[in-house]
Amino acid sequence: MTTVFIICAALGSAILIIQLIMLLMGFGFDSDVGDGLGGDVDGLDAGADGDLDLSQDQGSSWFFSVLSVRSVVAALAFFGLAGLAMEAGGAPVYITVVVACGAGAVAMIIVAWLMRLLYSLSAEGNIHIARAVGLPGFVYLYVPGARAGSGKVTVEIQGRSMEFLAMTDGAPLPTGSPITVVGVIGPDTLEVTPAHEGKE
C-alpha cells in the first residue's frame, strides 16, 4: 500500500501545484461534472426557466455536484498523504485505508464547497438583463423607430448604471428622453418605450 499512497500523494500534489500556478497566471482549469449533468444548483437541478426540479434524486445530484477536477485531485493528494502518515505511525492496514479514504472524502467536500463559494461570490456581480424589465432609464444614443435599428439606453440596474442596446416598436426616441424597459430582445438588447407609455 505504501507505493499506492506515494503515487497518489505525489500525483495529486503535483497537479494541485500546477493548478495553483495556472490559476495565479489567470488560466481557468476546472471541469465541474455536476455542471455537465444539467446545471446542478446546490444539489438540485435547475431547469431552463430557473425552477428547481425536486423530482431528481437529491443524493446523486449532491454527489455529482462535488465532483470537479480540483476536488478529485485534492481527494487523491490527501488520500495519499493521510495513508503515508498513518503508515509512518505504525497503524494497521485496515485503519490506514479507512483514515486515508476519509481524509480524501473530506478534502473533496471542502474543496468543492470552497469552489462553490468562490463561484457564487463572482456571480453576485453579474448583471442579469432580464431584471431590467419594468425599470426606467434614459436614451443615451438615438433609438430609431419601428425597430429600424438600435440605439443605446442607460438603465440603473442592481445598483449600477448600465448601458444597453435598445430598440423600440414606436416612434424614434431622441437622446436624453426618458424610457421604460418593456422587454428583452437579445442578450444585450432591450425593448423600450417612452416613459409615459411604459406606465400605462
C-alpha positions, 0 to 999 in steps of 0.5 A: 500500500505504501507505493499506492499512497506515494503515487497518489500523494505525489500525483495529486500534489503535483497537479494541485501545484500546477493548478495553483500556478495556472490559476495565479497566471489567470488560466481557468482549469476546472471541469465541474461534472455536476455542471455537465449533468444539467446545471446542478444548483446546490444539489438540485437541478435547475431547469431552463426557466430557473425552477428547481426540479425536486423530482431528481434524486437529491443524493446523486445530484449532491454527489455529482455536484462535488465532483470537479477536477480540483476536488478529485485531485485534492481527494487523491493528494490527501488520500495519499498523504493521510495513508503515508502518515498513518503508515509512518505511525505504525497503524494497521492496514485496515485503519490506514485505508479507512483514515486515508479514504476519509481524509480524501472524502473530506478534502473533496467536500471542502474543496468543492464547497470552497469552489462553490463559494468562490463561484457564487461570490463572482456571480453576485456581480453579474448583471442579469438583463432580464431584471431590467424589465419594468425599470426606467432609464434614459436614451443615451444614443438615438433609438430609431423607430419601428425597430429600424435599428438600435440605439443605446439606453442607460438603465440603473440596474442592481445598483449600477448604471448600465448601458444597453442596446435598445430598440423600440416598436414606436416612434424614434426616441431622441437622446436624453428622453426618458424610457421604460424597459418593456422587454428583452430582445437579445442578450444585450438588447432591450425593448423600450418605450417612452416613459409615459407609455411604459406606465400605462 
